[in-house]
């Protein structure tokens, strides 16, 4: 007597393995996320006569990455 076909096919097996691999990769990256430093949370007062540009770390990083 032939047995009933298994619900676990090769496609289902590979899909489950791929999902497990993606979840493992996501979990390994999560501890690397750091909280925002308190210094960045401080608000600056606006200058009275304009001139609100400040060379911050964010701006320095942008200029370094924008070099051609």
C-alpha positions in Angstrom: 0.0 0.0 0.0 1.4 3.4 -1.0 1.7 5.9 1.9 0.2 9.4 1.6 2.5 12.1 0.3 4.5 14.0 2.9 3.6 17.6 3.5 7.3 18.4 3.9 8.5 19.0 0.4 11.9 20.1 -0.7 10.5 23.6 -1.5 9.1 23.9 2.1 12.3 22.7 3.6 14.4 25.2 1.8 12.0 28.0 2.5 12.1 27.2 6.2 15.9 27.0 6.2 16.1 30.4 4.4 13.8 32.0 6.9 15.7 30.6 9.8 19.0 31.9 8.2 17.5 35.4 7.7 16.3 35.5 11.3 19.7 34.4 12.6 21.4 37.2 10.6 18.9 39.8 11.9 19.4 38.7 15.5 23.2 38.9 15.2 23.0 42.5 14.0 20.6 43.7 16.7 23.1 43.9 19.6 25.2 46.3 17.4 22.5 49.0 17.5 23.4 51.7 20.0 21.3 54.3 21.7 21.6 57.9 20.7 24.2 59.7 22.8 22.8 62.3 25.2 25.0 65.1 23.7 23.0 64.9 20.4 19.8 65.2 22.3 20.7 68.7 23.6 18.9 71.5 21.8 20.8 74.5 20.6 19.5 78.1 20.8 18.9 79.8 17.5 21.2 82.8 16.7 19.5 86.2 16.6 21.1 87.3 13.3 21.2 84.1 11.3 24.4 82.2 10.9 22.8 78.9 12.2 25.4 76.7 10.4 27.6 74.6 12.6 30.2 72.2 11.5 29.0 69.1 13.4 30.2 65.5 13.3 27.3 64.7 11.0 28.3 67.4 8.5 31.9 66.3 8.7 30.9 62.7 7.9 28.8 64.0 5.0 31.7 65.9 3.5 34.0 62.9 3.8 31.6 60.6 2.0 30.7 63.2 -0.7 34.3 63.5 -1.9 34.8 62.5 -5.5 
